Amino acid sequence: MAKSKAAQVGPPINVLVIDDDHAHAETIADSLSSQGYACTLATTGQEGADLMERHSFEIVVTDLKMPKVGGLEILAKAKDDLPDAEVIMVTGHGTVESAVEAMREGASHFLLKPLDLGQLRSVVDNAARAQHLRRANAELSRRLDEKFGFEGLIGNSPPMQDLIERLRRIAPTDATVLIEGETGTGKELVAQAIHQNSPRKNRHFVGLNCAALSEHILEGELFGSVPGAFTDARDRMGKFEYADGGTLFLDEVGDMPVPTQIKLLRVLESREITRVGSNETVKVDVRIISATNRNLEEAVASGEFREDLYHRLKVISLKLPSLAERTQDIPLLVDHFTKIHAARHGKKIKSMTTAARRRLMAHSWTGNVRQLSNTIDSMVVVDYDEVLDLDDLPPEFSPPESESGGSAADGLHTLVGKPLSEIEGLFIAETLKVTGGNREEAASMLGIGERTLYRKIKEYDL
Ligand SMILES: Nc1ncnc2c1ncn2[C@@H]1O[C@H](COP(=O)(O)OP(=O)(O)OP(=O)(O)O)[C@@H](O)[C@H]1O
């Protein structure tokens, strides 16, 4: 491949070369560097593993047989720390079986020793092509995010745009964040988006639901345990240690038992944990994001939540709007979930009827975005004609009596006798309510142009 090709899109592809034979490692790196790759060398498996923790490599070329940390361990490490990296194994004739195992475990290619440099370059070029495609996709989704959201967070309404703007500023810092919001408003998604846009993104994002766990189990989960700490206790790493260098997401933090709250506060202050049953302390570097759908201020007032911990957790406080506060986002979310669920079920959905959209817009979504997603999921499953319509909606969406058949006429009776212009104004106002104030959507529902709608809004002073 020509030198320029490897560096075609953006900065050069980052390659990590791991080989305990120094001269061999250098030959590989020289050969790839001359093709425009940015190579980093490691001459032990351990050194390679350490480098993978700190840097983001796109391709890893590793020797299979190395003392202590071998190629298969490197592959497992790459899966954890660099899940998008392409791993290429270099192996001697005697170890072909392990190389086959490596392929099964997700290596993208293996090369036999003695290494043919031409073949090496062509295999690396193929991996680089896959990485360029990944970069292009990431760039595309970044642009889409810029337009419609942030890391999969869909929403164009003013409260969502404000939230996304704040997230962009908060994410790259190390600040502790408390996310408050009703169930299904996207608290976990927001926590993940913060992690993905922080310097910690290559380390673990570890979630723990603090509700419904007894004090002892929760503490074992958080801090780990040593044998003998309690019945069945094993030598086990807790979530804090596992999240070291990364982010720990404490979901339903408002339900944490008070004794555990005290221990958590101590850990946040000292930045070290003690496994349950042990006296040894372990330093941890973890960013804490917590979430709750309870009103924590009330919990503090009633003594169920410690005030000092509350203030520690809410250095940055984010309140997620309920779906009722951002009905304007429903059409975007509907399209988003239709695509996702159709792809998941391998079904083709061409469109959704206006009547079905209208019903979804008017619904009271107590379960917020999750409930909307589940509803679209079930519509996609039962649909048979590639068009999502009222008949695909779950039974709880059946129209109320007043909207169906003859009884609708009863409702209309109350309007008889009013001037047509007043009725028109009433209908426009109702439609705008249904669309959450979205005029484009309202105009399309009413079957009139947007300019006409603007004129009528002015005319009726809506
Ligand atoms: N703004 C959004 N854009 C796209 N998908 C979203 C958005 N908000 C939530 N979702 C989706 O809705 C579902 C519920 O979100 P999530 O689990 O983050 O909510 P939650 O507030 O943590 O809920 P709970 O309090 O019940 O744990 C997920 O599938 C998530 O991907």
Ligand as a Chemical Component Dictionary entry (heavy atoms), coordinates in Angstrom:
data_LIG
# 
_chem_comp.id                   LIG 
_chem_comp.type                 NON-POLYMER 
_chem_comp.pdbx_formal_charge   0 
_chem_comp.three_letter_code    LIG 
# 
loop_
_chem_comp_atom.comp_id 
_chem_comp_atom.atom_id 
_chem_comp_atom.alt_atom_id 
_chem_comp_atom.type_symbol 
_chem_comp_atom.charge 
_chem_comp_atom.model_Cartn_x 
_chem_comp_atom.model_Cartn_y 
_chem_comp_atom.model_Cartn_z 
_chem_comp_atom.pdbx_ordinal 
LIG N1  N1  N 0 -33.047 11.343 25.583 1  
LIG C1  C1  C 0 -33.032 10.053 25.239 2  
LIG N2  N2  N 0 -32.731 9.706  23.985 3  
LIG C2  C2  C 0 -32.717 8.410  23.603 4  
LIG N3  N3  N 0 -33.013 7.386  24.426 5  
LIG C3  C3  C 0 -33.311 7.676  25.693 6  
LIG C4  C4  C 0 -33.336 9.023  26.172 7  
LIG N4  N4  N 0 -33.671 8.999  27.474 8  
LIG C5  C5  C 0 -33.849 7.722  27.808 9  
LIG N5  N5  N 0 -33.634 6.909  26.748 10 
LIG C6  C6  C 0 -33.784 5.440  26.717 11 
LIG O1  O1  O 0 -34.839 5.122  27.614 12 
LIG C7  C7  C 0 -34.529 3.954  28.385 13 
LIG C8  C8  C 0 -34.512 4.314  29.857 14 
LIG O2  O2  O 0 -33.403 5.162  30.146 15 
LIG P1  P1  P 0 -32.533 5.025  31.474 16 
LIG O3  O3  O 0 -32.408 3.603  31.911 17 
LIG O4  O4  O 0 -31.279 5.808  31.284 18 
LIG O5  O5  O 0 -33.516 5.780  32.486 19 
LIG P2  P2  P 0 -33.374 5.985  34.058 20 
LIG O6  O6  O 0 -33.803 7.378  34.333 21 
LIG O7  O7  O 0 -31.999 5.593  34.511 22 
LIG O8  O8  O 0 -34.466 4.989  34.619 23 
LIG P3  P3  P 0 -34.646 4.364  36.110 24 
LIG O9  O9  O 0 -34.797 5.517  37.068 25 
LIG O10 O10 O 0 -35.917 3.588  36.006 26 
LIG O11 O11 O 0 -33.432 3.532  36.372 27 
LIG C9  C9  C 0 -33.190 3.475  27.881 28 
LIG O12 O12 O 0 -33.432 2.508  26.879 29 
LIG C10 C10 C 0 -32.551 4.712  27.262 30 
LIG O13 O13 O 0 -31.650 4.360  26.248 31 
# 
loop_
_chem_comp_bond.comp_id 
_chem_comp_bond.atom_id_1 
_chem_comp_bond.atom_id_2 
_chem_comp_bond.value_order 
_chem_comp_bond.pdbx_ordinal 
LIG N1  C1  SING 1  
LIG C1  N2  SING 2  
LIG C1  C4  DOUB 3  
LIG N2  C2  DOUB 4  
LIG C2  N3  SING 5  
LIG N3  C3  DOUB 6  
LIG C3  C4  SING 7  
LIG C3  N5  SING 8  
LIG C4  N4  SING 9  
LIG N4  C5  DOUB 10 
LIG C5  N5  SING 11 
LIG N5  C6  SING 12 
LIG C6  O1  SING 13 
LIG C6  C10 SING 14 
LIG O1  C7  SING 15 
LIG C7  C8  SING 16 
LIG C7  C9  SING 17 
LIG C8  O2  SING 18 
LIG O2  P1  SING 19 
LIG P1  O3  DOUB 20 
LIG P1  O4  SING 21 
LIG P1  O5  SING 22 
LIG O5  P2  SING 23 
LIG P2  O6  DOUB 24 
LIG P2  O7  SING 25 
LIG P2  O8  SING 26 
LIG O8  P3  SING 27 
LIG P3  O9  DOUB 28 
LIG P3  O10 SING 29 
LIG P3  O11 SING 30 
LIG C9  O12 SING 31 
LIG C9  C10 SING 32 
LIG C10 O13 SING 33 
# 
